[in-house]
Amino acid sequence: MVKWLVTVVVLVILLSLISQRLRFRMPGDFVVPVRGRMYYIPIASTVVLSLLVWAITKLI
């Protein structure tokens, strides 16, 4: 259980950094302004990426 939680947290952080650079946002991705900085929380992107990884593992 802890391994999956760490994996999801790492994926959210990576997707957040990538989405900032690529300006790629899906409906369901949140932008939180804190003290003049914008933090991106890619909830929908994480779900899509998880489904994609799940589908790839089922095919292999």
GIFEN-V476195 format. One record per helix or strand of 2 or more residues. SS is the DSSP state (H for helix, E for strand). FROM is the first residue (numbers start at 0). LEN is the number of residues. If there is no record, write none. Layout:
((SS & FROM & LEN) (SS & FROM & LEN))
This chain:
((H & 1 & 21) (E & 28 & 6) (E & 36 & 6) (H & 42 & 17))
